């Protein structure tokens, strides 16, 4: 059962335009969400996160939006640059408890065309 | 460079064999996490160690085991290997035992190919 879903395996965007990557989750206990970026032959690197007490978090060109009622989050990249071309993973975590782990989505490959 | 070191980077072995993957966390980090990324799948959490103690288990097969040593490095042991074990294995580390307030730092991964 995939608790974190990224339904778009790939996305192609023109340089300078907005990239919107989507992520859906099913577990209402998730209260912390992260986006990771992964280049080929490298490990994932942390990009941006959001707590469930917020509905938006912005860091430069990257903004994450959280819609708790819809169990949906999205990552906006504006403006998109060719260097943003990578696989983006959405991840979620539940508070406390004995399990400290991230549940990852399957990733979306973003290609930014010059 | 995330500061997390994984060795080896690539490993090719035959079915039925046993391999050991090694991870050195960032200096000062107490938690080590192991993840498996198979083809067309997201990262699957395997196991988490915090300061030498197992904290959480995910989808880790009984043929797999791990440990974290006093110097905080960790090893993931995979035995009786099957073709389906071919995957990218990532190690991540974080200062604390939870992702709530800190992000994890991932190593480059070990690509295991079972032939």
Interface residues (C-beta under 8 A of the other chain):
Chain A: X2 X4 X6 X32 X34 X36 X41 X42 X43 X44 X45 X46 X49 X89 X91 X93 X95 X96 X98 X99 X100 X101 X102 X103 X104 X105 X106 X107
Chain B: X2 X4 X31 X33 X35 X40 X41 X42 X43 X44 X45 X48 X50 X55 X56 X58 X90 X92 X97 X98 X99 X100 X103 X104 X105 X106 X107 X108 X109
